[in-house]
Amino acid sequence: MELRIFKYMFLLLVISLFSVGIVDAQLADSPWPTFQGNLQRTGLSVYNTSHVDGTVKWSFQTGDGIESSPAIGEDGTIYFGSHDGYLYAVNKNGELKWKTKIGALREKEEWWKPPPVVKHLVSTASSPAVAKDGAIYIASQDQHLFAISPEGKEKWKFPIGVAIDSWSSPAIGEDGTIYMTSASPKGGVYAINPDGTEKWYYNVWIGASNSPAIGKDGTIYIAFPTGYKTNALFALNPDGTEKWRVPTELFLESSPAIADDGTIYIGSFVDTGEGAGLYAISPQGKIKWHLTLPTKEVMSTPAIAKDGTIYFGSVEGVFYAVSPDGVNKWSFDTGKQLGSSAAIGADGTVYFGSGNGIFYAFNPDRTEKWRYDTKSSIASSPAIGSDGTIYIGAWNNKLYAFGGTPKEEIKLPQDENETTPVSEEIEYLPKNITNDGKIGVEEAAPTGLTVIYLIVAVAIVVIIGIIILYLKKFRKI
C-alpha cells in the first residue's frame, strides 16, 4: 500500500514538472506576442488607443531598414528584426536592452522599383514570436529559424528555406510547437519542438513565404503553390496530417486571417493585369466568395475588426474596408504600395503604413484621425501595447513609438480647424554599450506563472519527502 502511494505521488510530481515546460512553451500572455497580435492573425487588440494622437514618444535607430513587424513580451519589451542582421530588444522607454546577431546578410534586388535595379543587403523581414517562457523565435535570410533566450542568447537554430523576399513568421501552438513555413528546395511546413528538434514536416512542391495561422481548434492554415500556376489553402491537423485543401484559381499571396466564425480570409495575386482581391473560405474548406478588385496583388494580411469588417491594402496603394459578405464598404488611395498589414485598437481605430512613408490612423467610417510622415517607405506592420502605444518600423532604419495624452487628460480641439499637435521625435541611442562595443545583457525575471508552477512542484517534493519519512518511521518501509 505504502509503495503504491509513493508511486502515485511520484507520478504527480512528474506530471507537474512536465506541465511547467508545456505552459512555458505556449505563446506569451502579452499585448502583442506575434505577427498580427494573435495566432488567428486578426490584428485586433484588446487595448484602447483612442488617446493616441500621433505624437512620437520616441524612435529607435538601427543599422538598416526595418521590414520586420514588432512583437511585445510580457514585460513590455519590444522585439523586432532589422536588415542590419540583428534581432533587437528595446525597453518601453525606447532604450536598447540587447541586440543579437541572427545570421549573415544577403543581397536583394529591388525588382519592384523602376530601373536601374538597386541592390542592397537584407537579413530578416520575419516578425518575432514570443513564448510564455520568454523565448523569441524569428527566421533569418541565412536559412535558419532562431530561438533566442530572454537575455539575448542563442538557444538553437533550425535549418529552413527562407526566400529572399519572405515575410514568413513563426506561430506557436498551445502545446508549444513552433510552426514555420519553408521555401525551396525543401518547401513546406515544419513543426518544431521547443528544444529545437523536428516534430514533423509537411512537404509541398514549392514552399511558401507567408505565415501560418492557427484556428481556435488548433487547425493550422497555410497557403502553398501546388504546381505551375496552381495554388491551394491547406488545413493541417496538429499532428501534421492534412484536414483538407481548397484549390484556388488565383495565387494566394498574403498570410491567412481567421474570423470568430472560423472564416479564413486571404489575399490573392495575378501574374498579369488586374483581378486579384480577397478570398473568404469556410472552416470546412469551401470558397464563400472572392472579391475581385482593380489590383494585381494583395500582400498585406487582412485585419478583422470586432464587427467583422476586413481591412487590407493592395500593391497599388489602395486601402480597403470590406464587409463579411464581400461588399466593399470604402477605400482610400495612398498612392504607393501597401505591404503593411493593419492593426486595430479596441476602440476601432485602424492603423497602417504605406510605401509613401506615411503612417495612418483611420476611424471605421473612413474619416482620417491623424497621420505621421516618416519620409521613408513603410513595409512593417504595427503592434499595439497595453497602454495603447503603437509601434512600427520603417525603411529609414527607425522603430517608432506613437502615443498621446491619457484619456482622462485629453483636451478636445476648440474648433474643427484646430488639429492635435505632434511633438518632436526623441531618438534614443543605445545606452548600455560597453567599451569593447558589445551590448550589455539585462537578466530577465521568471514569468509569474512559471514561478507558481515551480512552487507547486517543490511543494509536492516536500510532501513526498514527509510521507517517506513517516512510512520509514512508523511502517518500516
C-alpha positions as CSV (number, residue, x, y, z in Angstrom):
1,M,0.0,0.0,0.0
2,E,2.8,2.4,1.0
3,L,4.7,1.7,-2.2
4,R,1.6,2.4,-4.3
5,I,1.1,5.8,-2.5
6,F,4.7,6.6,-3.3
7,K,4.3,5.7,-6.9
8,Y,1.2,7.9,-7.3
9,M,2.9,10.8,-5.6
10,F,5.9,10.4,-7.9
11,L,3.7,10.3,-10.9
12,L,2.0,13.5,-9.8
13,L,5.4,15.2,-9.4
14,V,6.4,14.2,-13.0
15,I,3.2,15.5,-14.4
16,S,3.6,18.8,-12.6
17,L,7.1,19.3,-13.8
18,F,6.1,18.4,-17.3
19,S,3.3,20.9,-17.2
20,V,5.8,23.6,-16.4
21,G,7.5,23.0,-19.7
22,I,4.3,22.9,-21.6
23,V,2.9,26.1,-20.1
24,D,6.2,28.0,-20.6
25,A,6.4,26.9,-24.3
26,Q,3.0,28.4,-25.1
27,L,2.5,31.9,-26.7
28,A,3.3,34.7,-24.3
29,D,0.4,36.3,-22.5
30,S,1.3,39.7,-23.7
31,P,-0.4,42.6,-25.6
32,W,1.1,41.6,-29.0
33,P,3.2,38.4,-28.8
34,T,3.3,37.5,-32.5
35,F,2.7,38.8,-36.1
36,Q,-0.8,40.5,-36.2
37,G,-1.1,40.1,-32.4
38,N,-2.6,36.6,-32.1
39,L,-2.5,33.1,-33.7
40,Q,-5.5,33.9,-35.8
41,R,-3.6,36.9,-37.3
42,T,-6.6,39.3,-36.9
43,G,-4.6,42.3,-36.0
44,L,-7.2,43.2,-33.4
45,S,-6.0,44.5,-30.0
46,V,-8.0,44.3,-26.7
47,Y,-6.4,47.7,-25.6
48,N,-7.9,51.1,-26.1
49,T,-6.0,53.5,-28.4
50,S,-8.5,56.4,-28.5
51,H,-6.0,58.7,-26.8
52,V,-3.2,58.1,-29.3
53,D,-2.9,61.3,-31.3
54,G,0.2,60.7,-33.5
55,T,2.7,62.1,-31.0
56,V,6.1,60.4,-31.4
57,K,7.1,59.3,-27.9
58,W,10.4,58.1,-29.2
59,S,12.2,56.5,-32.1
60,F,15.0,53.9,-32.0
61,Q,17.7,53.8,-34.7
62,T,19.1,50.6,-36.1
63,G,21.8,50.0,-38.7
64,D,19.5,49.3,-41.7
65,G,15.8,49.2,-42.8
66,I,13.1,47.5,-40.8
67,E,10.6,45.3,-42.6
68,S,10.1,43.1,-39.5
69,S,6.9,43.8,-37.5
70,P,7.4,44.2,-33.8
71,A,6.2,41.7,-31.1
72,I,5.8,42.6,-27.4
73,G,6.9,40.5,-24.4
74,E,5.1,40.1,-21.1
75,D,7.3,42.7,-19.5
76,G,6.6,45.2,-22.3
77,T,9.9,44.6,-24.2
78,I,9.6,45.3,-27.9
79,Y,11.3,42.7,-30.2
80,F,11.9,43.2,-33.9
81,G,14.5,42.4,-36.6
82,S,16.4,44.7,-38.8
83,H,18.2,44.3,-42.2
84,D,21.5,45.1,-40.4
85,G,21.4,41.4,-39.3
86,Y,20.3,41.8,-35.6
87,L,17.3,41.0,-33.5
88,Y,16.6,43.9,-31.2
89,A,15.1,44.0,-27.7
90,V,14.0,47.6,-26.8
91,N,12.5,48.7,-23.5
92,K,9.2,50.6,-23.3
93,N,11.1,53.9,-22.9
94,G,13.0,53.4,-26.1
95,E,16.3,52.3,-24.7
96,L,18.2,49.3,-26.0
97,K,18.0,46.2,-23.8
98,W,20.2,44.0,-26.1
99,K,20.7,43.0,-29.7
100,T,21.7,39.6,-31.1
101,K,23.1,38.7,-34.5
102,I,20.8,36.4,-36.3
103,G,22.7,35.4,-39.4
104,A,24.5,36.7,-42.5
105,L,23.2,39.3,-44.9
106,R,22.1,38.5,-48.4
107,E,21.9,40.7,-51.5
108,K,18.4,41.6,-52.7
109,E,17.3,43.2,-55.9
110,E,14.5,45.8,-55.6
111,W,12.9,44.4,-58.7
112,W,9.6,46.1,-58.0
113,K,11.1,49.6,-58.5
114,P,11.7,51.3,-61.9
115,P,15.2,50.8,-63.5
116,P,18.0,51.0,-62.7
117,V,17.8,47.9,-60.4
118,V,19.0,48.7,-56.9
119,K,20.7,46.0,-54.8
120,H,21.0,46.1,-51.0
121,L,21.8,43.7,-48.2
122,V,18.9,42.1,-46.2
123,S,18.8,40.0,-43.1
124,T,15.2,39.4,-42.0
125,A,11.7,40.6,-42.8
126,S,10.3,37.9,-40.4
127,S,8.5,39.0,-37.3
128,P,9.3,37.5,-33.9
129,A,7.0,35.3,-31.9
130,V,7.4,35.3,-28.1
131,A,6.8,32.2,-26.0
132,K,5.5,32.0,-22.4
133,D,9.0,31.3,-21.1
134,G,10.3,34.4,-22.8
135,A,12.0,32.7,-25.8
136,I,11.9,34.6,-29.0
137,Y,11.6,32.8,-32.4
138,I,12.5,34.5,-35.6
139,A,13.6,33.5,-39.1
140,S,16.7,34.8,-40.9
141,Q,17.9,35.1,-44.5
142,D,20.7,32.8,-43.6
143,Q,18.1,29.9,-43.9
144,H,17.5,29.3,-40.2
145,L,14.8,29.7,-37.6
146,F,16.5,31.1,-34.4
147,A,15.4,30.6,-30.8
148,I,16.8,33.4,-28.6
149,S,16.6,33.5,-24.8
150,P,15.0,36.5,-22.9
151,E,18.6,37.5,-22.2
152,G,19.5,37.7,-25.9
153,K,21.5,34.4,-26.1
154,E,21.1,32.0,-29.0
155,K,19.4,28.8,-27.7
156,W,19.3,26.9,-31.0
157,K,18.8,27.4,-34.7
158,F,16.9,25.1,-37.1
159,P,17.6,24.9,-40.9
160,I,14.7,26.0,-43.1
161,G,14.3,27.6,-46.5
162,V,13.8,31.4,-46.4
163,A,13.1,33.2,-49.7
164,I,14.8,36.5,-50.3
165,D,11.5,38.4,-50.1
166,S,9.9,36.2,-47.4
167,W,7.9,37.7,-44.6
168,S,7.1,34.3,-43.1
169,S,6.9,34.4,-39.3
170,P,6.6,31.6,-36.8
171,A,3.4,30.5,-34.9
172,I,3.4,28.9,-31.5
173,G,0.8,26.3,-30.8
174,E,-1.0,25.5,-27.5
175,D,1.4,22.7,-26.8
176,G,4.5,24.8,-27.5
177,T,5.1,23.5,-31.0
178,I,6.6,26.1,-33.3
179,Y,5.1,26.1,-36.9
180,M,7.2,27.7,-39.7
181,T,6.9,27.7,-43.4
182,S,9.9,26.9,-45.6
183,A,10.8,27.8,-49.2
184,S,12.5,25.7,-51.8
185,P,14.4,23.4,-52.1
186,K,12.6,21.8,-49.1
187,G,9.3,23.7,-49.2
188,G,6.5,23.0,-46.8
189,V,5.7,23.4,-43.1
190,Y,7.9,22.4,-40.2
191,A,6.6,21.6,-36.8
192,I,9.5,22.1,-34.3
193,N,9.6,21.2,-30.6
194,P,10.6,23.9,-28.1
195,D,14.0,22.2,-27.8
196,G,14.8,22.8,-31.5
197,T,14.1,19.2,-32.7
198,E,11.9,18.4,-35.6
199,K,8.4,17.1,-34.7
200,W,7.1,16.7,-38.2
201,Y,7.4,18.1,-41.7
202,Y,4.7,18.5,-44.3
203,N,6.1,18.6,-47.8
204,V,4.8,20.6,-50.7
205,W,6.1,21.2,-54.2
206,I,7.5,24.7,-54.0
207,G,7.1,26.2,-50.5
208,A,5.7,29.4,-49.1
209,S,6.7,32.8,-48.0
210,N,3.6,33.7,-45.9
211,S,2.9,32.9,-42.2
212,P,0.8,30.1,-40.7
213,A,-2.4,31.0,-38.8
214,I,-3.8,28.7,-36.2
215,G,-7.6,28.4,-35.5
216,K,-9.0,28.2,-32.0
217,D,-9.4,24.4,-32.5
218,G,-5.7,24.0,-33.3
219,T,-6.0,23.7,-37.1
220,I,-3.0,25.2,-38.9
221,Y,-3.8,27.2,-42.1
222,I,-1.3,28.0,-44.8
223,A,-1.3,28.7,-48.5
224,F,1.0,26.9,-50.9
225,P,1.6,26.7,-54.7
226,T,0.7,23.2,-55.7
227,G,2.1,23.3,-59.2
228,Y,2.6,25.6,-62.2
229,K,0.1,28.4,-61.6
230,T,-2.0,26.3,-59.2
231,N,-2.5,27.1,-55.6
232,A,-4.4,25.9,-52.5
233,L,-5.2,26.8,-49.0
234,F,-4.3,23.9,-46.7
235,A,-5.8,23.0,-43.3
236,L,-3.5,20.7,-41.3
237,N,-4.1,18.9,-38.0
238,P,-1.7,19.5,-35.1
239,D,-0.2,16.1,-35.9
240,G,0.8,17.1,-39.4
241,T,-2.0,15.2,-41.3
242,E,-4.0,17.0,-43.9
243,K,-7.5,18.0,-42.9
244,W,-8.5,19.5,-46.2
245,R,-7.2,21.6,-49.1
246,V,-9.1,24.0,-51.3
247,P,-7.7,24.9,-54.7
248,T,-8.0,28.5,-55.9
249,E,-7.9,29.9,-59.4
250,L,-5.6,32.8,-58.3
251,F,-2.3,32.7,-56.5
252,L,-2.5,33.2,-52.7
253,E,-0.2,35.9,-51.5
254,S,-1.0,37.1,-48.0
255,S,-1.0,35.2,-44.8
256,P,-4.4,33.9,-43.8
257,A,-6.5,35.6,-41.1
258,I,-9.3,33.8,-39.2
259,A,-12.5,35.4,-38.1
260,D,-14.5,34.5,-34.9
261,D,-16.9,32.4,-37.0
262,G,-13.9,30.4,-38.5
263,T,-14.0,32.1,-41.9
264,I,-10.5,32.3,-43.4
265,Y,-9.6,35.5,-45.3
266,I,-6.6,35.6,-47.6
267,G,-5.3,38.0,-50.3
268,S,-4.8,36.9,-53.9
269,F,-2.4,37.6,-56.7
270,V,-2.4,37.6,-60.6
271,D,0.8,37.5,-62.6
272,T,-0.5,39.8,-65.3
273,G,-3.1,42.6,-65.4
274,E,-5.7,43.0,-62.7
275,G,-8.3,40.9,-60.9
276,A,-6.7,40.0,-57.6
277,G,-8.5,40.6,-54.4
278,L,-9.7,38.8,-51.3
279,Y,-10.9,35.2,-50.7
280,A,-13.3,34.1,-48.0
281,I,-13.1,30.4,-47.2
282,S,-15.3,28.5,-44.8
283,P,-13.8,26.3,-41.9
284,Q,-14.9,23.3,-44.0
285,G,-12.8,24.3,-46.9
286,K,-15.4,25.8,-49.2
287,I,-14.9,29.1,-51.1
288,K,-17.6,31.5,-49.8
289,W,-16.6,34.4,-52.2
290,H,-13.8,36.2,-53.9
291,L,-13.9,40.0,-54.1
292,T,-12.3,41.0,-57.4
293,L,-10.5,44.4,-57.3
294,P,-8.6,46.6,-59.7
295,T,-5.3,45.3,-58.4
296,K,-2.5,42.9,-59.3
297,E,-1.8,41.8,-55.7
298,V,-3.0,41.9,-52.1
299,M,0.1,41.0,-50.0
300,S,-1.0,42.6,-46.7
301,T,-2.6,40.2,-44.3
302,P,-6.3,41.0,-43.7
303,A,-7.1,42.6,-40.3
304,I,-10.5,41.7,-38.8
305,A,-12.4,44.2,-36.6
306,K,-14.9,43.3,-33.9
307,D,-17.8,44.0,-36.2
308,G,-16.3,41.6,-38.8
309,T,-15.0,44.3,-41.2
310,I,-11.9,43.2,-43.0
311,Y,-9.1,45.8,-43.7
312,F,-6.3,45.3,-46.1
313,G,-4.2,47.1,-48.8
314,S,-3.2,46.4,-52.4
315,V,0.1,46.7,-54.2
316,E,-1.2,49.7,-56.0
317,G,-1.6,51.5,-52.7
318,V,-5.3,51.4,-52.1
319,F,-6.6,50.5,-48.6
320,Y,-9.9,48.7,-48.4
321,A,-12.6,48.1,-45.8
322,V,-14.8,45.1,-46.8
323,S,-17.9,43.6,-45.0
324,P,-18.0,39.9,-44.0
325,D,-20.3,39.2,-47.0
326,G,-17.7,40.5,-49.5
327,V,-19.0,44.1,-50.2
328,N,-16.5,46.9,-50.5
329,K,-17.5,49.4,-47.8
330,W,-14.9,52.1,-48.6
331,S,-11.4,52.6,-49.9
332,F,-8.6,55.1,-49.6
333,D,-5.8,55.6,-52.1
334,T,-2.3,56.2,-50.6
335,G,-0.6,56.3,-54.0
336,K,2.1,53.8,-53.1
337,Q,2.4,50.1,-52.4
338,L,0.8,48.7,-49.3
339,G,2.7,45.8,-47.8
340,S,2.0,46.8,-44.2
341,S,-0.9,44.9,-42.6
342,A,-3.3,46.9,-40.4
343,A,-3.7,46.8,-36.7
344,I,-7.0,47.7,-35.0
345,G,-7.4,49.2,-31.5
346,A,-10.2,48.1,-29.2
347,D,-11.8,51.5,-29.9
348,G,-12.0,50.6,-33.6
349,T,-9.1,52.9,-34.8
350,V,-7.3,51.3,-37.8
351,Y,-3.5,51.8,-38.2
352,F,-1.4,51.0,-41.3
353,G,1.7,52.2,-43.1
354,S,2.3,52.9,-46.8
355,G,5.1,52.9,-49.2
356,N,4.7,56.7,-49.4
357,G,6.2,56.8,-45.9
358,I,3.0,57.9,-44.1
359,F,1.6,56.1,-41.1
360,Y,-2.1,56.4,-41.0
361,A,-4.8,56.3,-38.3
362,F,-8.4,55.9,-39.6
363,N,-11.8,55.8,-37.9
364,P,-14.0,52.9,-39.1
365,D,-16.2,55.3,-41.1
366,R,-13.2,56.3,-43.3
367,T,-12.5,59.6,-41.6
368,E,-8.8,60.2,-41.1
369,K,-7.9,60.5,-37.4
370,W,-4.2,61.5,-37.9
371,R,-1.1,60.8,-39.9
372,Y,2.6,60.9,-39.5
373,D,5.2,61.2,-42.3
374,T,8.3,59.1,-41.7
375,K,9.7,60.3,-45.0
376,S,10.6,56.7,-45.7
377,S,8.8,53.7,-47.1
378,I,6.9,51.5,-44.6
379,A,6.6,47.7,-45.0
380,S,6.5,46.8,-41.3
381,S,3.1,46.2,-39.6
382,P,2.1,47.9,-36.4
383,A,1.9,46.4,-32.9
384,I,-0.2,47.8,-30.0
385,G,1.0,47.8,-26.4
386,S,-1.1,47.5,-23.2
387,D,-1.1,51.3,-22.8
388,G,-2.2,51.9,-26.4
389,T,1.2,52.8,-27.7
390,I,1.6,51.9,-31.4
391,Y,5.0,50.5,-32.6
392,I,6.1,50.3,-36.2
393,G,9.3,50.1,-38.2
394,A,10.3,51.9,-41.4
395,W,12.9,51.7,-44.1
396,N,14.7,54.8,-42.6
397,N,16.2,52.3,-40.0
398,K,13.9,53.5,-37.2
399,L,11.3,51.9,-34.9
400,Y,8.7,54.4,-33.9
401,A,6.5,54.6,-30.8
402,F,3.3,56.6,-31.1
403,G,1.3,57.8,-28.1
404,G,-0.8,60.6,-26.8
405,T,-2.4,62.2,-23.8
406,P,-4.0,59.7,-21.4
407,K,-7.8,59.5,-21.9
408,E,-8.7,61.4,-18.7
409,E,-6.4,64.3,-19.8
410,I,-7.4,64.6,-23.4
411,K,-8.1,68.2,-24.4
412,L,-10.6,68.5,-27.2
413,P,-9.9,71.0,-30.1
414,Q,-11.6,74.4,-29.7
415,D,-12.9,74.3,-33.2
416,E,-13.0,71.9,-36.2
417,N,-9.9,73.6,-37.7
418,E,-7.7,73.0,-34.7
419,T,-5.5,69.9,-35.0
420,T,-3.7,67.9,-32.4
421,P,0.0,69.0,-32.4
422,V,2.7,66.4,-33.0
423,S,5.7,66.8,-30.8
424,E,9.3,66.5,-32.0
425,E,10.5,62.9,-32.0
426,I,13.1,62.0,-29.4
427,E,15.6,59.5,-30.7
428,Y,17.1,57.2,-28.0
429,L,20.5,55.7,-28.8
430,P,21.8,52.6,-27.1
431,K,23.0,53.4,-23.5
432,N,24.4,50.0,-22.4
433,I,27.2,49.6,-24.9
434,T,30.5,48.5,-23.3
435,N,33.9,49.8,-24.3
436,D,34.5,46.8,-26.5
437,G,31.4,47.6,-28.5
438,K,29.3,44.7,-27.0
439,I,25.8,45.1,-25.8
440,G,25.2,44.6,-22.1
441,V,22.6,42.0,-21.3
442,E,20.0,42.5,-18.7
443,E,18.7,39.4,-16.8
444,A,15.1,38.8,-17.2
445,A,12.9,37.7,-14.3
446,P,11.0,34.5,-14.5
447,T,7.4,34.8,-15.6
448,G,4.8,34.8,-12.8
449,L,3.1,31.6,-14.0
450,T,6.5,29.8,-14.1
451,V,7.2,30.7,-10.5
452,I,3.8,29.4,-9.4
453,Y,4.3,26.1,-11.1
454,L,7.8,25.7,-9.7
455,I,6.5,26.4,-6.2
456,V,3.8,23.8,-6.7
457,A,6.4,21.3,-7.9
458,V,8.7,22.0,-4.9
459,A,5.7,21.6,-2.5
460,I,4.9,18.2,-3.9
461,V,8.6,17.2,-3.4
462,V,8.4,18.3,0.2
463,I,5.1,16.4,0.7
464,I,6.6,13.2,-0.8
465,G,9.6,13.5,1.5
466,I,7.4,13.9,4.6
467,I,5.4,10.8,3.6
468,I,8.5,8.7,3.0
469,L,9.9,9.7,6.4
470,Y,6.6,8.9,8.1
471,L,6.4,5.5,6.4
472,K,10.0,4.7,7.3
473,K,9.5,5.6,11.0
474,F,6.1,4.0,11.6
475,R,5.7,1.4,8.9
476,K,9.3,0.4,8.4
477,I,9.4,0.6,4.6
